[in-house]
Amino acid sequence: MQSKMINAVLIPLLELSIQEKIESKITQSFALRAKSKELLEEAKVKVEEKISLL
């Protein structure tokens, strides 16, 4: 049943320029997500350092 539903889904073919914009946004999203994880880890370390000084 599910495979029939998947086969029935229409996927639009977008212009190449639109595809490139989407690709750029996705790539940027992954880079920003990685940076946010890095900053979160730095913040955790700094908080742990401050707590250990108390």
Phi and psi in degrees as GROMACS dihedral restraints (atoms count N, CA, C in turn):
[ dihedral_restraints ]
;  ai    aj    ak    al  type     phi  dphi    fc
    3     4     5     6     1   -65.7    20    10
    4     5     6     7     1   -38.7    20    10
    6     7     8     9     1   -64.1    20    10
    7     8     9    10     1   -33.8    20    10
    9    10    11    12     1   -66.6    20    10
   10    11    12    13     1   -38.2    20    10
   12    13    14    15     1   -67.2    20    10
   13    14    15    16     1   -40.0    20    10
   15    16    17    18     1   -65.6    20    10
   16    17    18    19     1   -41.8    20    10
   18    19    20    21     1   -65.2    20    10
   19    20    21    22     1   -23.6    20    10
   21    22    23    24     1   -85.0    20    10
   22    23    24    25     1    -9.5    20    10
   24    25    26    27     1   -73.3    20    10
   25    26    27    28     1   128.7    20    10
   27    28    29    30     1   -91.2    20    10
   28    29    30    31     1   130.9    20    10
   30    31    32    33     1  -112.6    20    10
   31    32    33    34     1   117.7    20    10
   33    34    35    36     1   -72.2    20    10
   34    35    36    37     1   144.7    20    10
   36    37    38    39     1   -95.6    20    10
   37    38    39    40     1   112.4    20    10
   39    40    41    42     1   -90.2    20    10
   40    41    42    43     1   157.5    20    10
   42    43    44    45     1   -59.7    20    10
   43    44    45    46     1   151.0    20    10
   45    46    47    48     1   -58.1    20    10
   46    47    48    49     1   -39.4    20    10
   48    49    50    51     1   -63.1    20    10
   49    50    51    52     1   -37.1    20    10
   51    52    53    54     1   -70.0    20    10
   52    53    54    55     1   -40.7    20    10
   54    55    56    57     1   -60.5    20    10
   55    56    57    58     1   -41.0    20    10
   57    58    59    60     1   -66.3    20    10
   58    59    60    61     1   -38.0    20    10
   60    61    62    63     1   -64.4    20    10
   61    62    63    64     1   -42.7    20    10
   63    64    65    66     1   -62.1    20    10
   64    65    66    67     1   -44.8    20    10
   66    67    68    69     1   -59.7    20    10
   67    68    69    70     1   -42.7    20    10
   69    70    71    72     1   -62.3    20    10
   70    71    72    73     1   -44.0    20    10
   72    73    74    75     1   -64.6    20    10
   73    74    75    76     1   -40.3    20    10
   75    76    77    78     1   -66.4    20    10
   76    77    78    79     1   -44.2    20    10
   78    79    80    81     1   -61.4    20    10
   79    80    81    82     1   -43.5    20    10
   81    82    83    84     1   -62.7    20    10
   82    83    84    85     1   -39.7    20    10
   84    85    86    87     1   -61.0    20    10
   85    86    87    88     1   -44.8    20    10
   87    88    89    90     1   -64.3    20    10
   88    89    90    91     1   -39.9    20    10
   90    91    92    93     1   -65.1    20    10
   91    92    93    94     1   -43.0    20    10
   93    94    95    96     1   -67.6    20    10
   94    95    96    97     1   -35.8    20    10
   96    97    98    99     1   -64.3    20    10
   97    98    99   100     1   -42.4    20    10
   99   100   101   102     1   -63.6    20    10
  100   101   102   103     1   -41.9    20    10
  102   103   104   105     1   -64.3    20    10
  103   104   105   106     1   -40.3    20    10
  105   106   107   108     1   -65.6    20    10
  106   107   108   109     1   -37.6    20    10
  108   109   110   111     1   -64.8    20    10
  109   110   111   112     1   -40.0    20    10
  111   112   113   114     1   -62.3    20    10
  112   113   114   115     1   -46.0    20    10
  114   115   116   117     1   -65.5    20    10
  115   116   117   118     1   -36.9    20    10
  117   118   119   120     1   -63.3    20    10
  118   119   120   121     1   -42.6    20    10
  120   121   122   123     1   -64.2    20    10
  121   122   123   124     1   -40.8    20    10
  123   124   125   126     1   -61.3    20    10
  124   125   126   127     1   -43.1    20    10
  126   127   128   129     1   -63.6    20    10
  127   128   129   130     1   -40.9    20    10
  129   130   131   132     1   -60.8    20    10
  130   131   132   133     1   -43.5    20    10
  132   133   134   135     1   -63.1    20    10
  133   134   135   136     1   -43.6    20    10
  135   136   137   138     1   -65.4    20    10
  136   137   138   139     1   -40.3    20    10
  138   139   140   141     1   -65.1    20    10
  139   140   141   142     1   -43.1    20    10
  141   142   143   144     1   -62.3    20    10
  142   143   144   145     1   -38.4    20    10
  144   145   146   147     1   -63.3    20    10
  145   146   147   148     1   -45.0    20    10
  147   148   149   150     1   -63.7    20    10
  148   149   150   151     1   -40.2    20    10
  150   151   152   153     1   -64.8    20    10
  151   152   153   154     1   -40.2    20    10
  153   154   155   156     1   -68.6    20    10
  154   155   156   157     1   -20.6    20    10
  156   157   158   159     1   -79.4    20    10
  157   158   159   160     1   -16.5    20    10
